[in-house]
């Protein structure tokens, strides 16, 4: 039997004529909260430093990846996020 956090198993199987009503549900999502502006320092080939800023806010992995893509879009070393 596959197990994950989104499956509920009952001790006894439910009969065909029974119904279930959801009375309460708590859903958790993963967010990264930057309470202040984040900074990333990168160095070019001549060892000159540049500071890239990430605005404060709530980010999922996807939205944080998009912010990083924008921050590094004009840099020579491209990486995929």
Z-matrix of the N, CA and C atoms (Angstrom, degrees):
N
C 1 1.462
C 2 1.527 1 109.14
N 3 1.321 2 116.39 1 131.47
C 4 1.463 3 121.05 2 177.18
C 5 1.511 4 109.38 3 -74.15
N 6 1.322 5 115.36 4 140.12
C 7 1.463 6 119.77 5 177.37
C 8 1.512 7 109.16 6 -124.31
N 9 1.311 8 115.42 7 135.75
C 10 1.463 9 121.30 8 170.75
C 11 1.518 10 107.35 9 -151.03
N 12 1.301 11 116.63 10 176.49
C 13 1.467 12 121.24 11 -175.77
C 14 1.516 13 113.68 12 -73.70
N 15 1.330 14 118.90 13 -4.77
C 16 1.457 15 121.62 14 -174.23
C 17 1.527 16 112.92 15 -110.19
N 18 1.328 17 117.58 16 9.74
C 19 1.457 18 121.60 17 -178.30
C 20 1.523 19 109.13 18 -116.57
N 21 1.313 20 115.32 19 133.99
C 22 1.469 21 121.16 20 176.15
C 23 1.514 22 107.52 21 -114.89
N 24 1.318 23 116.12 22 127.84
C 25 1.458 24 121.29 23 178.68
C 26 1.528 25 109.44 24 -111.01
N 27 1.320 26 117.11 25 134.49
C 28 1.457 27 122.56 26 177.58
C 29 1.527 28 109.41 27 -94.76
N 30 1.325 29 116.09 28 151.07
C 31 1.473 30 119.85 29 177.43
C 32 1.518 31 111.29 30 -64.62
N 33 1.313 32 116.15 31 -41.01
C 34 1.469 33 121.93 32 179.32
C 35 1.520 34 108.57 33 -114.00
N 36 1.326 35 118.67 34 139.85
C 37 1.468 36 119.71 35 177.50
C 38 1.526 37 111.37 36 -64.68
N 39 1.304 38 116.07 37 147.03
C 40 1.459 39 120.81 38 178.08
C 41 1.524 40 109.22 39 -78.84
N 42 1.312 41 115.88 40 142.46
C 43 1.467 42 120.00 41 176.84
C 44 1.518 43 110.58 42 -71.40
N 45 1.307 44 116.42 43 162.93
C 46 1.467 45 120.68 44 -176.59
C 47 1.522 46 112.68 45 -66.29
N 48 1.305 47 119.17 46 -28.82
C 49 1.458 48 120.99 47 -176.24
C 50 1.531 49 112.50 48 -93.70
N 51 1.324 50 118.79 49 5.33
C 52 1.457 51 120.98 50 -178.80
C 53 1.533 52 110.52 51 -93.14
N 54 1.324 53 115.00 52 150.19
C 55 1.455 54 121.67 53 179.37
C 56 1.520 55 108.78 54 -121.57
N 57 1.281 56 115.92 55 155.78
C 58 1.459 57 122.21 56 177.52
C 59 1.520 58 108.39 57 -118.83
N 60 1.318 59 115.52 58 137.76
C 61 1.455 60 120.87 59 174.71
C 62 1.519 61 107.98 60 -120.58
N 63 1.301 62 117.67 61 130.16
C 64 1.449 63 122.87 62 178.61
C 65 1.524 64 108.79 63 -82.61
N 66 1.325 65 116.13 64 115.80
C 67 1.467 66 120.59 65 -178.07
C 68 1.521 67 112.44 66 -92.51
N 69 1.303 68 116.22 67 -30.38
C 70 1.456 69 119.94 68 -177.56
C 71 1.520 70 109.07 69 -153.47
N 72 1.315 71 115.57 70 148.34
C 73 1.457 72 120.07 71 179.28
C 74 1.524 73 108.65 72 -154.06
N 75 1.311 74 116.30 73 134.57
C 76 1.461 75 121.60 74 173.98
C 77 1.512 76 107.83 75 -118.71
N 78 1.316 77 116.46 76 122.33
C 79 1.455 78 121.56 77 178.74
C 80 1.521 79 108.38 78 -110.64
N 81 1.298 80 114.85 79 130.61
C 82 1.450 81 119.90 80 179.56
C 83 1.519 82 108.47 81 -110.69
N 84 1.301 83 115.45 82 139.17
C 85 1.459 84 120.43 83 177.13
C 86 1.516 85 107.80 84 -127.40
N 87 1.285 86 116.02 85 153.92
C 88 1.446 87 121.00 86 -177.77
C 89 1.522 88 109.08 87 -94.41
N 90 1.316 89 115.83 88 115.61
C 91 1.453 90 121.97 89 177.78
C 92 1.514 91 108.48 90 -126.11
N 93 1.296 92 115.62 91 146.97
C 94 1.450 93 121.00 92 174.12
C 95 1.511 94 106.81 93 -109.41
N 96 1.313 95 116.49 94 117.17
C 97 1.452 96 121.92 95 -175.69
C 98 1.521 97 109.37 96 -100.96
N 99 1.330 98 115.98 97 113.65
C 100 1.456 99 120.16 98 173.06
C 101 1.518 100 107.19 99 -94.42
N 102 1.308 101 115.93 100 110.97
C 103 1.465 102 120.46 101 -176.91
C 104 1.518 103 111.90 102 -78.06
N 105 1.317 104 116.34 103 -17.51
C 106 1.469 105 120.72 104 175.62
C 107 1.519 106 108.01 105 -143.82
N 108 1.294 107 116.83 106 167.65
C 109 1.467 108 121.67 107 -177.67
C 110 1.521 109 109.81 108 -60.83
N 111 1.352 110 115.36 109 130.28
C 112 1.462 111 120.50 110 176.64
C 113 1.507 112 110.44 111 -90.72
N 114 1.328 113 116.35 112 154.15
C 115 1.455 114 121.18 113 -179.83
C 116 1.523 115 109.70 114 -131.41
N 117 1.346 116 115.67 115 138.50
C 118 1.456 117 122.15 116 175.05
C 119 1.518 118 106.75 117 -124.99
N 120 1.332 119 116.02 118 126.89
C 121 1.453 120 120.20 119 179.53
C 122 1.528 121 108.33 120 -101.82
N 123 1.339 122 115.83 121 129.08
C 124 1.458 123 120.43 122 176.87
C 125 1.528 124 108.51 123 -123.45
N 126 1.326 125 115.42 124 154.14
C 127 1.457 126 120.87 125 -177.89
C 128 1.521 127 109.35 126 -118.95
N 129 1.344 128 116.35 127 140.24
C 130 1.457 129 119.78 128 176.74
C 131 1.531 130 109.46 129 -89.43
N 132 1.331 131 116.58 130 -173.47
C 133 1.465 132 121.36 131 -176.58
C 134 1.532 133 112.61 132 -63.70
N 135 1.330 134 117.04 133 -26.25
C 136 1.469 135 120.71 134 178.81
C 137 1.528 136 112.08 135 -91.31
N 138 1.319 137 116.41 136 10.46
C 139 1.475 138 123.29 137 178.73
C 140 1.529 139 112.67 138 68.33
N 141 1.343 140 116.74 139 25.52
C 142 1.460 141 121.01 140 174.06
C 143 1.524 142 108.21 141 -86.40
N 144 1.316 143 115.79 142 135.71
C 145 1.469 144 120.74 143 -176.66
C 146 1.525 145 111.02 144 -91.75
N 147 1.329 146 115.14 145 141.55
C 148 1.461 147 122.71 146 170.80
C 149 1.513 148 106.78 147 -125.54
N 150 1.314 149 115.32 148 142.67
C 151 1.461 150 120.05 149 177.57
C 152 1.524 151 108.59 150 -109.05
N 153 1.317 152 116.06 151 125.07
C 154 1.461 153 122.41 152 175.23
C 155 1.520 154 107.07 153 -105.62
N 156 1.316 155 116.73 154 138.64
C 157 1.465 156 121.23 155 -176.96
C 158 1.525 157 111.40 156 -110.06
N 159 1.323 158 114.55 157 142.98
C 160 1.469 159 122.54 158 174.28
C 161 1.523 160 106.11 159 -116.00
N 162 1.328 161 118.11 160 117.44
C 163 1.469 162 120.35 161 -177.64
C 164 1.522 163 112.00 162 -62.04
N 165 1.313 164 115.19 163 150.80
C 166 1.470 165 119.37 164 176.27
C 167 1.520 166 109.63 165 -63.33
N 168 1.328 167 115.81 166 153.33
C 169 1.455 168 119.81 167 179.77
C 170 1.520 169 111.33 168 151.96
N 171 1.316 170 115.74 169 -176.84
C 172 1.454 171 122.52 170 178.61
C 173 1.518 172 108.90 171 -100.65
N 174 1.334 173 116.84 172 130.43
C 175 1.452 174 121.89 173 -176.78
C 176 1.521 175 110.68 174 -130.86
N 177 1.322 176 115.52 175 140.69
C 178 1.462 177 120.44 176 165.13
C 179 1.530 178 105.31 177 -90.59
N 180 1.321 179 117.80 178 173.99
C 181 1.463 180 118.94 179 177.08
C 182 1.519 181 111.35 180 -59.62
N 183 1.322 182 116.36 181 -38.38
C 184 1.469 183 120.49 182 -178.80
C 185 1.524 184 111.33 183 -66.56
N 186 1.334 185 118.13 184 -47.44
C 187 1.464 186 120.42 185 -177.74
C 188 1.530 187 110.93 186 -70.47
N 189 1.333 188 117.82 187 -34.45
C 190 1.457 189 120.27 188 176.59
C 191 1.533 190 109.78 189 -66.51
N 192 1.325 191 116.78 190 -38.41
C 193 1.459 192 120.85 191 176.00
C 194 1.515 193 111.90 192 -60.96
N 195 1.334 194 116.78 193 -40.94
C 196 1.469 195 120.42 194 178.75
C 197 1.527 196 111.02 195 -64.62
N 198 1.324 197 117.48 196 -40.76
C 199 1.462 198 121.26 197 178.68
C 200 1.527 199 109.68 198 -63.13
N 201 1.330 200 117.36 199 -41.13
C 202 1.465 201 120.46 200 179.19
C 203 1.528 202 111.26 201 -68.00
N 204 1.325 203 117.45 202 -37.78
C 205 1.467 204 120.26 203 176.15
C 206 1.521 205 111.09 204 -59.78
N 207 1.319 206 117.04 205 -43.73
C 208 1.468 207 121.07 206 178.54
C 209 1.530 208 110.42 207 -64.29
N 210 1.332 209 116.71 208 -41.48
C 211 1.465 210 120.50 209 -178.23
C 212 1.520 211 111.71 210 -64.15
N 213 1.339 212 117.57 211 -33.67
C 214 1.459 213 120.89 212 -175.99
C 215 1.529 214 113.95 213 -106.39
N 216 1.317 215 118.79 214 12.50
C 217 1.466 216 120.75 215 -173.02
C 218 1.527 217 113.11 216 -64.76
N 219 1.316 218 119.67 217 -27.84
C 220 1.466 219 121.61 218 -178.46
C 221 1.523 220 113.45 219 -98.52
N 222 1.305 221 117.73 220 8.00
C 223 1.469 222 121.17 221 -179.42
C 224 1.516 223 109.62 222 -87.78
N 225 1.345 224 116.55 223 151.49
C 226 1.461 225 121.69 224 -178.47
C 227 1.527 226 112.04 225 -67.80
N 228 1.309 227 117.12 226 -42.81
C 229 1.463 228 120.54 227 -178.67
C 230 1.507 229 109.69 228 -81.93
N 231 1.315 230 116.26 229 103.51
C 232 1.462 231 121.50 230 -179.17
C 233 1.513 232 109.05 231 -89.83
N 234 1.307 233 116.51 232 139.61
C 235 1.454 234 120.59 233 172.91
C 236 1.514 235 107.80 234 -135.54
N 237 1.316 236 115.68 235 153.06
C 238 1.460 237 120.77 236 179.82
C 239 1.516 238 108.83 237 -95.34
N 240 1.307 239 115.28 238 134.76
C 241 1.469 240 120.15 239 178.87
C 242 1.502 241 108.12 240 -107.97
